[in-house]
Amino acid sequence: MADDGFLLAVAFAIGVYSTALGAGGAFLLTPLLLIRYPDAPPATVAMASLCVVVVSSGLSAVQAVRDRRIDYPVVGVLLAVVVPMAVLGAWATSLVPRREFQIGFAAFMLLMALYLLLPPRDRMLGVPRGWRRMITDIEGDTFVYTFPLVPSLIAAAGASFISSLAGIGGGPFYTPLAIRVMRLPITLAVPIAHVVITALAISGLALYIATGHIGEPLRDAPWLVVGMLAANPLGRRLNRRLRDGPVVRLLVVGIVLVALRTAWGAW
């Protein structure tokens, strides 16, 4: 029972953090499961992590639909690119040895943190060329922005493959990409990130189930789901108060801590 309480508490903390930042949470769940199951193959760890993400990010995505903060044409073109890449990444996970998986995961997370710390060059370049969009949410707020189609699809495809390969659902990538590359307003970036993350997690999970990658880490999934769902209302309230600067800085802190702990466990 003590172990279950620990999982609930950790999942609640991860849920608040990830829901507030539009981060999915799998990039924190994967290292947790790697520590708890040191002999588990990477694919079984990734599958258990994605099970939790499907539920937690899915709930946030449903709420975003209710709030009318989903630009469906934009989401449609993104999913057409990211879903096939997610399936490819999930398939490649089974080919990577566990130690190399951990080291590669940590190295990539540190590179991602470094990228997020760089000044956002796009803000100095004026209004980008691209697809002009306008959306009005349930509260009557109207958002007008320009979606640079080609750079956005290239970035989304690469992030989809790598995040699915690592079993992290895409959380650390899509909110920063939505803000910096896709030029979405922060109010739309987090909801759209949750929709994309949910679709990626479902795609990867379907492949893991089809290929029989069901293992011990899946035992923790129910407790992790309960903890993250309980955290969802608080995370959503915090999300409404955050601007893009604090969102990125908080993501960097979480990414660096996770990367260092994962690298330490590989040696």
Backbone torsions as a table, in degrees:
resi	resn	phi	psi	omega
1	MET	NA	-36.9	178.5
2	ALA	-61.8	-39.3	179.3
3	ASP	-65.3	-39.6	177.9
4	ASP	-64.6	-40.7	177.7
5	GLY	-63.3	-38.1	177.0
6	PHE	-61.8	-46.3	179.4
7	LEU	-60.9	-42.6	178.8
8	LEU	-61.4	-44.4	-178.5
9	ALA	-65.3	-44.9	179.9
10	VAL	-64.7	-42.7	-179.9
11	ALA	-64.3	-36.6	178.1
12	PHE	-63.3	-45.9	179.1
13	ALA	-62.0	-44.3	178.5
14	ILE	-63.6	-39.4	-178.7
15	GLY	-63.7	-43.4	178.1
16	VAL	-61.5	-49.0	-178.0
17	TYR	-60.9	-50.8	-173.8
18	SER	-72.3	-37.0	179.1
19	THR	-67.3	-41.1	179.8
20	ALA	-63.9	-32.9	-175.9
21	LEU	-100.7	-0.6	-177.2
22	GLY	66.0	37.4	-170.3
23	ALA	-107.0	1.5	175.9
24	GLY	78.0	-51.7	177.2
25	GLY	102.4	-14.0	-176.0
26	ALA	-67.9	-27.2	179.7
27	PHE	-69.5	-14.8	172.1
28	LEU	-97.2	-33.1	-179.4
29	LEU	-70.5	-38.6	-178.1
30	THR	-59.5	-50.0	177.0
31	PRO	-61.5	-37.0	177.6
32	LEU	-58.9	-45.6	-179.1
33	LEU	-71.3	-32.2	175.7
34	LEU	-62.7	-37.5	178.9
35	ILE	-71.4	-42.9	-176.5
36	ARG	-72.4	-27.1	-178.5
37	TYR	-128.5	76.7	-173.1
38	PRO	-64.8	-18.7	-178.5
39	ASP	-104.6	2.2	-176.7
40	ALA	-76.1	140.0	175.0
41	PRO	-62.9	149.0	-178.9
42	PRO	-54.8	-37.2	-176.7
43	ALA	-65.0	-36.3	179.5
44	THR	-72.0	-34.0	175.5
45	VAL	-65.9	-46.1	-179.4
46	ALA	-62.2	-39.1	-179.2
47	MET	-64.0	-45.7	179.7
48	ALA	-61.8	-40.2	179.1
49	SER	-63.4	-43.8	-178.0
50	LEU	-68.6	-28.9	175.6
51	CYS	-58.4	-43.3	-180.0
52	VAL	-68.2	-40.8	-178.1
53	VAL	-64.6	-38.3	179.7
54	VAL	-56.2	-41.9	-178.3
55	VAL	-76.4	-49.0	-173.6
56	SER	-69.0	-50.0	178.8
57	SER	-70.7	-31.1	177.5
58	GLY	-61.3	-39.9	177.7
59	LEU	-62.9	-43.8	178.2
60	SER	-64.5	-36.2	179.0
61	ALA	-66.0	-41.0	178.0
62	VAL	-61.9	-42.0	178.6
63	GLN	-65.1	-37.3	178.1
64	ALA	-63.8	-36.2	176.6
65	VAL	-64.3	-42.8	179.1
66	ARG	-63.6	-34.9	179.7
67	ASP	-80.0	-3.4	-179.4
68	ARG	58.3	41.7	178.7
69	ARG	-111.3	26.7	176.7
70	ILE	-113.0	120.2	174.9
71	ASP	-87.3	96.5	-169.6
72	TYR	-61.5	-41.7	176.6
73	PRO	-60.3	-39.9	178.3
74	VAL	-65.7	-46.0	178.5
75	VAL	-61.6	-38.6	-179.6
76	GLY	-60.8	-46.2	-179.6
77	VAL	-69.6	-32.7	177.2
78	LEU	-65.6	-45.8	-177.8
79	LEU	-65.7	-32.5	178.8
80	ALA	-61.5	-25.5	-179.7
81	VAL	-96.4	-45.2	-169.7
82	VAL	-77.5	-30.4	-177.4
83	VAL	-64.6	-48.8	176.9
84	PRO	-59.9	-37.3	179.4
85	MET	-69.0	-32.7	177.5
86	ALA	-66.4	-41.2	178.0
87	VAL	-63.6	-42.6	178.5
88	LEU	-62.3	-43.4	179.3
89	GLY	-64.8	-40.8	178.5
90	ALA	-63.6	-39.5	177.3
91	TRP	-62.9	-39.6	-177.0
92	ALA	-69.8	-22.4	-178.3
93	THR	-58.0	-38.6	-176.3
94	SER	-68.4	-12.5	-178.8
95	LEU	-92.6	-5.5	-173.7
96	VAL	-102.7	126.0	174.7
97	PRO	-62.3	153.7	-172.8
98	ARG	-60.9	-47.7	-176.4
99	ARG	-62.0	-44.6	177.8
100	GLU	-64.3	-34.3	177.2
101	PHE	-61.2	-46.6	-179.1
102	GLN	-65.0	-45.2	-178.8
103	ILE	-65.1	-44.8	178.5
104	GLY	-63.6	-40.1	177.8
105	PHE	-59.3	-48.1	-178.3
106	ALA	-64.2	-43.3	-178.6
107	ALA	-64.2	-41.6	-179.2
108	PHE	-68.0	-38.1	179.0
109	MET	-63.6	-38.7	177.8
110	LEU	-66.2	-38.9	176.7
111	LEU	-64.6	-37.7	177.9
112	MET	-64.5	-41.5	178.0
113	ALA	-62.7	-40.7	178.5
114	LEU	-62.3	-42.3	178.6
115	TYR	-60.7	-41.7	-178.1
116	LEU	-67.7	-25.3	179.8
117	LEU	-80.4	-17.0	179.1
118	LEU	-69.0	145.8	177.5
119	PRO	-58.9	135.6	178.9
120	PRO	-70.7	98.0	-176.4
121	ARG	-59.9	-30.7	-173.5
122	ASP	-62.1	-26.3	-179.0
123	ARG	-70.2	-18.6	-178.9
124	MET	-93.6	-0.5	-174.0
125	LEU	-102.5	4.6	179.1
126	GLY	79.9	-165.9	-179.4
127	VAL	-73.0	124.5	-177.5
128	PRO	-75.6	160.7	171.4
129	ARG	-79.6	146.6	178.8
130	GLY	160.0	-154.3	-173.2
131	TRP	-90.5	112.5	-180.0
132	ARG	-75.6	128.1	-175.8
133	ARG	-127.7	151.5	174.8
134	MET	-144.8	133.3	-179.0
135	ILE	-143.3	141.1	178.3
136	THR	-117.7	126.9	-176.4
137	ASP	-88.4	-176.8	-174.4
138	ILE	-66.3	-22.4	179.2
139	GLU	-87.7	0.0	178.7
140	GLY	88.4	4.5	177.3
141	ASP	-78.8	132.8	-179.0
142	THR	-107.4	133.2	179.9
143	PHE	-118.1	127.2	177.5
144	VAL	-118.4	127.0	-179.2
145	TYR	-152.7	168.0	177.9
146	THR	-113.7	125.4	-177.4
147	PHE	-101.3	107.2	178.7
148	PRO	-73.0	101.2	-165.6
149	LEU	-62.1	-55.9	-172.9
150	VAL	-64.6	-52.2	178.0
151	PRO	-58.4	-36.5	-179.2
152	SER	-65.6	-43.0	-178.8
153	LEU	-69.2	-38.1	178.0
154	ILE	-63.9	-47.2	-180.0
155	ALA	-63.7	-41.8	-178.8
156	ALA	-65.8	-38.6	179.8
157	ALA	-64.7	-45.5	179.3
158	GLY	-64.1	-43.7	179.3
159	ALA	-64.3	-35.9	-179.7
160	SER	-64.5	-47.1	-178.9
161	PHE	-62.7	-48.5	-174.9
162	ILE	-67.9	-42.8	-178.7
163	SER	-67.6	-36.4	177.4
164	SER	-69.9	-37.8	176.2
165	LEU	-59.5	-39.3	-179.6
166	ALA	-84.1	-9.4	-179.6
167	GLY	71.3	32.1	-176.2
168	ILE	-113.1	5.9	170.8
169	GLY	73.4	-11.9	177.9
170	GLY	99.9	-0.3	-173.9
171	GLY	-51.3	-50.8	-176.3
172	PRO	-68.8	-13.3	-171.2
173	PHE	-98.8	-43.5	-164.7
174	TYR	-73.7	-35.4	175.7
175	THR	-65.9	-48.8	175.3
176	PRO	-60.3	-40.9	178.3
177	LEU	-64.1	-41.0	-179.4
178	ALA	-63.1	-34.8	-179.1
179	ILE	-79.8	-47.3	-169.5
180	ARG	-88.4	-42.4	-175.9
181	VAL	-94.5	-47.2	-176.9
182	MET	-81.7	-12.7	175.9
183	ARG	62.6	32.7	177.7
184	LEU	-79.2	143.4	170.6
185	PRO	-60.7	145.9	-176.7
186	ILE	-55.9	-33.4	-179.1
187	THR	-64.0	-29.2	178.1
188	LEU	-96.6	-26.8	-174.0
189	ALA	-62.7	-46.2	-177.6
190	VAL	-66.9	-47.7	177.2
191	PRO	-59.6	-43.0	179.6
192	ILE	-65.7	-37.6	176.6
193	ALA	-59.3	-41.2	179.6
194	HIS	-64.3	-39.0	178.5
195	VAL	-64.1	-46.2	-179.5
196	VAL	-64.8	-44.1	179.7
197	ILE	-60.4	-41.7	178.7
198	THR	-61.8	-44.9	179.4
199	ALA	-63.4	-40.8	178.4
200	LEU	-63.8	-44.5	-178.7
201	ALA	-63.6	-41.5	178.3
202	ILE	-62.7	-42.2	-179.4
203	SER	-62.9	-48.7	179.3
204	GLY	-64.6	-40.5	-179.4
205	LEU	-63.1	-41.1	179.4
206	ALA	-60.0	-40.1	179.6
207	LEU	-69.0	-41.7	179.3
208	TYR	-61.5	-40.0	178.6
209	ILE	-66.0	-43.5	-178.6
210	ALA	-63.8	-31.4	-178.0
211	THR	-96.5	5.2	172.5
212	GLY	76.3	26.3	-179.5
213	HIS	-88.9	67.4	-180.0
214	ILE	-115.0	120.0	-174.7
215	GLY	-140.8	-168.0	-176.5
216	GLU	-57.1	-39.2	-178.0
217	PRO	-55.4	-22.8	-179.0
218	LEU	-64.8	-20.0	179.4
219	ARG	-63.3	-28.1	-179.1
220	ASP	-82.0	-16.0	-172.3
221	ALA	-57.1	-45.5	-178.3
222	PRO	-58.9	-43.2	-179.5
223	TRP	-67.2	-38.9	178.6
224	LEU	-66.3	-38.4	177.7
225	VAL	-62.5	-46.1	-178.7
226	VAL	-61.0	-45.5	-179.4
227	GLY	-62.6	-42.3	-178.4
228	MET	-71.9	-35.6	177.1
229	LEU	-66.6	-38.8	178.1
230	ALA	-63.4	-29.1	-178.4
231	ALA	-83.0	-13.3	-172.1
232	ASN	-58.2	-46.8	-179.3
233	PRO	-60.2	-42.4	179.4
234	LEU	-65.8	-42.0	178.8
235	GLY	-61.6	-38.8	179.4
236	ARG	-67.7	-38.1	177.5
237	ARG	-64.1	-41.1	178.1
238	LEU	-65.7	-36.4	-178.8
239	ASN	-59.7	-37.1	-178.5
240	ARG	-66.7	-20.1	-175.9
241	ARG	-98.7	-9.6	-174.9
242	LEU	-90.4	143.8	170.3
243	ARG	-101.4	172.3	-174.1
244	ASP	-64.0	-33.3	179.5
245	GLY	-61.4	-55.9	176.5
246	PRO	-59.6	-35.7	178.7
247	VAL	-58.7	-49.3	-178.1
248	VAL	-64.7	-42.9	-178.3
249	ARG	-65.4	-40.2	178.0
250	LEU	-66.8	-35.8	175.4
251	LEU	-63.2	-42.6	-179.3
252	VAL	-60.0	-45.1	179.6
253	VAL	-57.7	-48.9	-179.6
254	GLY	-63.9	-42.0	-178.4
255	ILE	-63.3	-45.9	-177.7
256	VAL	-64.2	-44.7	179.8
257	LEU	-61.9	-42.6	179.2
258	VAL	-65.2	-43.4	-178.7
259	ALA	-62.2	-45.3	-178.8
260	LEU	-64.7	-42.6	179.8
261	ARG	-66.8	-38.4	179.2
262	THR	-67.7	-42.2	178.5
263	ALA	-63.7	-40.4	178.3
264	TRP	-59.9	-40.3	-178.5
265	GLY	-71.6	-15.2	-178.3
266	ALA	-82.9	-13.3	-175.2
267	TRP	-100.1	NA	NA
